[in-house]
């Protein structure tokens, strides 16, 4: 009698920035983790390029504190969603380019679950897409949850 294989997706990473689309990805990720009895890791990347957007009179430490508070809030949502679903989870914060950091972290996981804003045209050209970069360069499967169309 053949030995049943272990499910393919036991370690899920869910990058989050606290946005509506990352919340939707979290919901889908928690559903999947629950169905597969998988472990979830919430990942928040402090985007170092965000420092350049702040006025010069704000201290770097103030900016970093602000971004750290944002990461705590976003990752707190991951912990709470997993707790309510009875799923094991942990959270990590990294610093750097979001797409690059997600790709680097993904080597320790079986599946990346993330949201995308679904921008197109000029907005996509100017802002790029973290999800698109992750899809193109990660060596792990990526489940992308798109923001529903506003009506």
C-alpha positions as a printed NumPy array, in Angstrom:
array([[  0.   ,   0.   ,   0.   ],
       [  1.519,   3.378,  -1.   ],
       [  2.428,   5.834,   1.729],
       [  0.34 ,   9.021,   1.446],
       [  2.41 ,  12.027,   0.459],
       [  2.654,  15.014,   2.746],
       [  0.692,  17.974,   1.364],
       [  2.865,  20.156,  -0.859],
       [  2.181,  23.407,   0.952],
       [  3.111,  23.128,   4.612],
       [  4.95 ,  26.45 ,   5.04 ],
       [  3.135,  29.514,   3.712],
       [  4.533,  33.039,   3.701],
       [  2.108,  35.932,   3.472],
       [  3.787,  39.278,   2.794],
       [  1.687,  42.136,   4.121],
       [  1.714,  45.898,   4.132],
       [ -1.575,  46.248,   6.005],
       [ -3.468,  47.29 ,   2.865],
       [ -6.903,  46.072,   1.815],
       [ -5.402,  43.747,  -0.787],
       [ -2.903,  42.232,   1.641],
       [ -5.795,  41.671,   4.072],
       [ -7.649,  39.786,   1.338],
       [ -4.535,  37.697,   0.654],
       [ -4.299,  36.992,   4.386],
       [ -7.89 ,  35.748,   4.446],
       [ -7.238,  33.4  ,   1.504],
       [ -3.948,  32.28 ,   3.02 ],
       [ -5.554,  31.475,   6.361],
       [ -8.279,  29.471,   4.595],
       [ -5.658,  27.487,   2.69 ],
       [ -3.48 ,  26.983,   5.773],
       [ -6.444,  25.715,   7.726],
       [ -7.441,  23.272,   4.958],
       [ -3.872,  21.955,   4.631],
       [ -2.883,  22.173,   8.3  ],
       [ -0.025,  24.443,   7.256],
       [  2.131,  26.934,   9.145],
       [  1.861,  30.641,   8.259],
       [  4.578,  33.27 ,   8.417],
       [  3.589,  36.9  ,   8.095],
       [  6.266,  39.036,   6.458],
       [  6.495,  42.82 ,   6.488],
       [  9.198,  44.567,   4.517],
       [ 10.191,  48.046,   5.618],
       [ 10.788,  49.715,   2.274],
       [ 14.02 ,  51.698,   2.644],
       [ 13.144,  53.725,  -0.446],
       [ 10.226,  55.137,   1.538],
       [ 12.75 ,  57.218,   3.49 ],
       [ 13.314,  59.401,   0.444],
       [  9.641,  60.435,   0.378],
       [  9.781,  62.153,   3.761],
       [ 10.717,  65.814,   4.25 ],
       [ 14.343,  66.473,   5.189],
       [ 13.549,  67.838,   8.657],
       [ 12.263,  64.502,   9.952],
       [ 14.925,  62.447,  11.696],
       [ 15.741,  58.998,  10.282],
       [ 14.96 ,  57.471,  13.666],
       [ 11.469,  59.01 ,  13.587],
       [ 10.843,  57.581,  10.14 ],
       [ 12.06 ,  54.148,  11.184],
       [  9.862,  54.284,  14.3  ],
       [  6.858,  55.19 ,  12.146],
       [  7.522,  52.309,   9.766],
       [  8.107,  49.916,  12.671],
       [  4.692,  50.847,  14.096],
       [  3.119,  50.163,  10.703],
       [  4.812,  46.763,  10.601],
       [  3.556,  45.905,  14.099],
       [  0.001,  46.811,  13.106],
       [  0.1  ,  44.807,   9.853],
       [  1.725,  41.762,  11.445],
       [ -0.67 ,  41.967,  14.385],
       [ -3.48 ,  41.39 ,  11.885],
       [ -1.709,  38.253,  10.658],
       [ -1.266,  36.936,  14.195],
       [ -4.892,  37.657,  15.081],
       [ -6.284,  36.012,  11.919],
       [ -4.18 ,  32.901,  12.529],
       [ -5.106,  32.778,  16.203],
       [ -8.817,  32.96 ,  15.379],
       [ -8.419,  30.153,  12.83 ],
       [ -6.314,  28.004,  15.178],
       [ -3.293,  28.1  ,  12.87 ],
       [  0.352,  28.166,  13.943],
       [  2.082,  31.32 ,  12.805],
       [  5.027,  33.582,  13.33 ],
       [  5.961,  36.974,  11.924],
       [  9.118,  38.582,  10.562],
       [ 10.209,  42.078,   9.603],
       [ 12.873,  42.674,   6.957],
       [ 14.278,  45.886,   5.535],
       [ 15.026,  46.655,   1.905],
       [ 13.335,  46.48 ,  -1.456],
       [ 10.006,  44.699,  -0.877],
       [ 10.128,  42.442,  -3.952],
       [ 13.753,  41.465,  -3.372],
       [ 13.193,  40.737,   0.315],
       [ 10.075,  38.653,  -0.349],
       [ 11.96 ,  36.638,  -2.974],
       [ 14.929,  36.135,  -0.628],
       [ 12.676,  35.037,   2.236],
       [ 10.627,  32.712,   0.049],
       [ 13.354,  30.077,  -0.154],
       [ 12.285,  28.914,   3.311],
       [  8.638,  28.413,   2.299],
       [  6.511,  26.294,  -0.028],
       [  4.093,  28.98 ,  -1.225],
       [  3.911,  32.784,  -1.306],
       [  0.435,  34.287,  -0.916],
       [  0.18 ,  38.003,  -1.616],
       [ -2.179,  40.701,  -2.772],
       [ -1.916,  42.964,  -5.767],
       [ -3.637,  46.211,  -6.575],
       [ -4.054,  45.216, -10.212],
       [ -2.807,  48.523, -11.561],
       [ -2.458,  48.899, -15.291],
       [ -1.36 ,  51.438, -17.862],
       [  0.594,  54.498, -16.774],
       [  0.012,  53.851, -13.073],
       [  1.601,  50.385, -13.43 ],
       [  4.467,  51.777, -15.487],
       [  5.253,  54.458, -12.885],
       [  4.676,  52.441,  -9.722],
       [  5.609,  48.965, -10.888],
       [  4.272,  45.947,  -9.095],
       [  5.872,  44.131,  -6.206],
       [  3.666,  41.119,  -6.942],
       [  4.741,  41.061, -10.588],
       [  8.421,  41.147,  -9.64 ],
       [  7.906,  38.346,  -7.133],
       [  6.028,  36.237,  -9.7  ],
       [  8.777,  36.729, -12.278],
       [ 11.748,  36.019, -10.006],
       [ 10.678,  33.742,  -7.14 ],
       [ 11.458,  30.066,  -7.489],
       [  8.389,  29.163,  -5.409],
       [  4.729,  29.208,  -6.453],
       [  2.928,  32.503,  -5.881],
       [ -0.8  ,  32.778,  -5.202],
       [ -1.845,  36.329,  -6.042],
       [ -5.092,  37.75 ,  -4.684],
       [ -6.287,  40.647,  -6.77 ],
       [ -8.24 ,  43.585,  -5.414],
       [-11.871,  43.302,  -6.53 ],
       [-13.064,  45.902,  -9.031],
       [-14.762,  48.862,  -7.381],
       [-18.267,  49.428,  -8.67 ]])
